[in-house]
Amino acid sequence: MNDDTGVSIWQYGGVTEPQPTAAAEPAAKRAIDDVDSLRAMADPTRMKILNALMTPRNGELPVMSAKELAAALGESQTKLYRHIRQLETAGLIRVAATRMVSGIQEQRYQAGQWDFSLGGSFLREHADESEVMMQALLSTFRDEYFAAFRAAKRPPEEVPADQMFRRPKMFHASVTVSEAKAAEVRRRLDEFVDWMSENIQEERHGVRMNLLAGYYTDAQQD
């Protein structure tokens, strides 16, 4: 998820093949510029649904039923229906296919976009909703980071140098520096984000990488 200002299981029984709907292909990037979409993203469960549907498989966005999403997220299928409806109403996900399962029509969902952009001015105009959305985003990243942290059982010295990129990494700093140094840090971070945007595209086969970068100084009145 990029901020344009730098906050850049089939069911058993009687299954027929999925039938595509007339929905358009997912957008490459969607600008979040309406409060309904922002509110739809402002929930950890809905953010996890979005994350599941926006994580490509073999270079394509997955198409999943509510049952498949419930299994992937470890949630109750019944619990997810309300969240799915809200995401669909906001256009963040869509019905991409339907199929008959034991005489009942099952809907299968796909993300409406590959990526988001969130404008800083829009976020500040709707600070309450934005804060809840960002809390949901941070919560999802935190949970997945620690899952990767627990899975990395071998100590660093036992990991081959060419495989170190698979180990989770975190850096945090809180330090007093000159304004010039703070500006330099911000400039380098901006350059890195720009480089990522220009050089990192989705590939059909590869390593799924998750990155969260942030920067702030002590609060002050503008």
C-alpha positions as CSV (number, residue, x, y, z in Angstrom):
1,M,0.0,0.0,0.0
2,N,1.5,3.2,-1.1
3,D,0.8,6.7,0.1
4,D,1.3,9.4,-2.6
5,T,2.9,11.7,0.0
6,G,5.1,9.0,1.6
7,V,2.6,7.3,3.8
8,S,2.6,5.6,0.3
9,I,-10.7,-24.8,-0.7
10,W,-13.6,-25.9,-2.8
11,Q,-16.7,-27.1,-1.0
12,Y,-17.6,-30.8,-1.3
13,G,-20.7,-31.9,-3.2
14,G,-22.1,-31.0,-6.6
15,V,-19.6,-28.4,-7.6
16,T,-19.7,-26.8,-11.1
17,E,-17.0,-24.8,-12.6
18,P,-16.8,-21.1,-11.7
19,Q,-18.4,-18.7,-14.2
20,P,-16.8,-15.3,-14.6
21,T,-18.9,-12.3,-14.2
22,A,-18.8,-9.2,-16.4
23,A,-16.8,-7.2,-13.8
24,A,-13.8,-5.3,-15.1
25,E,-10.3,-6.4,-14.4
26,P,-8.8,-5.1,-11.1
27,A,-7.3,-1.6,-11.4
28,A,-3.5,-1.3,-11.2
29,K,-3.8,1.3,-8.4
30,R,-6.8,2.9,-6.7
31,A,-6.7,6.3,-5.1
32,I,-8.6,6.2,-1.8
33,D,-10.4,9.6,-1.9
34,D,-13.8,8.9,-0.3
35,V,-14.7,8.5,3.3
36,D,-16.7,5.3,2.7
37,S,-13.7,3.4,1.4
38,L,-11.5,4.8,4.2
39,R,-14.0,3.6,6.8
40,A,-14.3,0.2,5.0
41,M,-10.5,-0.2,5.5
42,A,-10.6,0.9,9.1
43,D,-11.1,-2.6,10.7
44,P,-8.4,-5.3,11.3
45,T,-10.7,-8.1,9.9
46,R,-11.5,-6.2,6.8
47,M,-7.8,-5.3,6.3
48,K,-7.0,-9.0,6.6
49,I,-9.6,-9.8,4.0
50,L,-8.1,-7.2,1.7
51,N,-4.6,-8.4,2.3
52,A,-5.6,-12.0,1.5
53,L,-7.3,-10.9,-1.8
54,M,-4.5,-8.5,-2.7
55,T,-1.7,-11.1,-2.3
56,P,-1.0,-12.5,-5.8
57,R,-0.7,-16.2,-6.5
58,N,1.4,-17.0,-9.5
59,G,1.2,-13.4,-10.7
60,E,-2.6,-13.2,-10.4
61,L,-4.9,-11.8,-7.8
62,P,-6.8,-14.7,-6.1
63,V,-10.5,-15.4,-6.4
64,M,-11.8,-16.8,-3.1
65,S,-15.2,-17.7,-1.5
66,A,-16.2,-16.6,2.0
67,K,-15.4,-20.2,3.1
68,E,-11.9,-20.0,1.7
69,L,-11.3,-16.6,3.2
70,A,-12.5,-17.9,6.6
71,A,-10.1,-20.9,6.4
72,A,-7.2,-18.7,5.4
73,L,-7.8,-16.1,8.2
74,G,-8.8,-18.6,10.9
75,E,-12.1,-16.8,11.3
76,S,-15.8,-17.8,11.4
77,Q,-17.4,-17.8,8.0
78,T,-20.5,-16.2,9.5
79,K,-18.4,-13.4,11.0
80,L,-16.9,-12.5,7.6
81,Y,-20.1,-11.9,5.7
82,R,-20.7,-8.4,7.1
83,H,-17.1,-7.4,6.5
84,I,-17.2,-8.8,2.9
85,R,-20.4,-6.9,2.2
86,Q,-18.9,-3.6,3.4
87,L,-15.8,-4.1,1.3
88,E,-17.9,-4.9,-1.7
89,T,-20.2,-1.9,-1.2
90,A,-17.1,0.4,-1.1
91,G,-15.8,-1.3,-4.3
92,L,-12.6,-2.5,-2.7
93,I,-13.6,-6.1,-3.6
94,R,-16.0,-7.5,-6.2
95,V,-17.8,-10.7,-7.1
96,A,-15.5,-12.1,-9.8
97,A,-17.1,-15.5,-10.3
98,T,-20.1,-17.6,-9.1
99,R,-20.6,-21.3,-9.0
100,M,-23.3,-23.8,-7.9
101,V,-22.5,-25.8,-4.8
102,S,-25.1,-28.4,-3.9
103,G,-27.8,-26.3,-5.5
104,I,-26.7,-23.0,-3.8
105,Q,-25.0,-20.2,-5.7
106,E,-21.7,-19.4,-4.2
107,Q,-20.0,-16.0,-4.8
108,R,-16.3,-15.8,-5.2
109,Y,-14.5,-12.5,-4.5
110,Q,-11.5,-10.7,-5.9
111,A,-9.8,-7.4,-5.0
112,G,-10.8,-4.5,-7.1
113,Q,-7.3,-3.2,-7.3
114,W,-3.7,-4.3,-7.1
115,D,-2.5,-1.4,-4.9
116,F,-3.7,1.7,-3.1
117,S,-2.6,5.3,-3.0
118,L,-3.6,7.5,0.0
119,G,-3.2,11.2,-0.2
120,G,-1.8,12.9,2.8
121,S,-4.1,15.9,2.6
122,F,-7.2,13.6,2.3
123,L,-6.0,11.6,5.3
124,R,-5.5,14.7,7.4
125,E,-9.0,16.0,6.5
126,H,-10.5,12.8,7.9
127,A,-8.0,12.2,10.7
128,D,-10.3,10.0,12.9
129,E,-11.1,7.5,10.1
130,S,-7.5,7.6,8.9
131,E,-6.1,6.8,12.3
132,V,-8.4,3.8,12.7
133,M,-7.4,2.6,9.2
134,M,-3.7,3.0,9.9
135,Q,-4.1,1.1,13.2
136,A,-5.7,-1.8,11.3
137,L,-2.8,-1.7,8.8
138,L,-0.2,-1.7,11.5
139,S,-2.0,-4.5,13.4
140,T,-2.0,-6.7,10.2
141,F,1.7,-6.0,9.6
142,R,2.6,-6.6,13.2
143,D,0.8,-10.0,13.3
144,E,2.4,-11.2,10.1
145,Y,5.8,-9.9,11.1
146,F,5.8,-11.9,14.3
147,A,4.5,-14.9,12.5
148,A,7.6,-14.7,10.2
149,F,9.8,-13.9,13.3
150,R,8.6,-17.1,15.0
151,A,9.1,-19.1,11.8
152,A,12.7,-18.0,11.5
153,K,14.1,-20.6,13.9
154,R,17.7,-20.8,12.7
155,P,20.1,-18.2,14.2
156,P,21.6,-15.8,11.6
157,E,25.0,-17.4,11.7
158,E,23.5,-20.6,10.3
159,V,21.7,-19.0,7.4
160,P,23.6,-18.9,4.1
161,A,24.5,-15.3,3.0
162,D,22.4,-15.6,-0.1
163,Q,19.3,-16.5,1.9
164,M,19.5,-13.8,4.6
165,F,16.9,-11.8,2.7
166,R,14.3,-14.4,3.9
167,R,14.8,-13.4,7.5
168,P,12.6,-10.6,9.0
169,K,14.4,-7.4,9.9
170,M,13.3,-4.5,11.9
171,F,15.1,-1.2,12.8
172,H,13.9,1.5,15.2
173,A,15.6,4.7,16.2
174,S,14.8,7.6,18.4
175,V,17.6,10.1,18.4
176,T,18.1,13.9,18.5
177,V,19.9,15.2,15.5
178,S,20.3,18.5,13.6
179,E,17.6,19.7,11.3
180,A,20.0,19.1,8.4
181,K,20.5,15.5,9.4
182,A,16.8,15.0,9.9
183,A,16.2,16.4,6.4
184,E,18.8,14.1,5.0
185,V,17.1,11.0,6.6
186,R,13.8,12.1,5.1
187,R,15.3,12.7,1.7
188,R,17.0,9.2,1.7
189,L,13.7,7.6,2.7
190,D,11.9,9.4,-0.1
191,E,14.5,8.2,-2.6
192,F,14.1,4.6,-1.4
193,V,10.3,4.8,-1.7
194,D,10.6,6.3,-5.2
195,W,13.1,3.5,-6.1
196,M,10.7,0.9,-4.9
197,S,7.9,2.4,-6.9
198,E,10.0,2.5,-10.1
199,N,11.9,-0.8,-9.8
200,I,9.7,-3.3,-7.9
201,Q,6.9,-4.8,-9.9
202,E,4.8,-7.9,-9.3
203,E,6.5,-11.1,-10.7
204,R,4.7,-14.4,-11.3
205,H,7.4,-16.4,-9.5
206,G,9.5,-15.1,-6.7
207,V,9.6,-14.2,-3.0
208,R,6.6,-12.3,-1.4
209,M,8.1,-9.3,0.3
210,N,6.4,-7.2,2.9
211,L,7.8,-3.8,3.9
212,L,6.6,-1.0,6.1
213,A,8.6,2.2,6.4
214,G,7.7,5.3,8.5
215,Y,9.2,8.5,9.7
216,Y,8.1,11.3,12.0
217,T,9.6,14.0,14.2
218,D,8.3,15.4,17.5
219,A,4.9,16.9,17.0
220,Q,4.9,20.7,16.4
221,Q,2.5,23.3,15.3
222,D,2.8,24.1,11.6
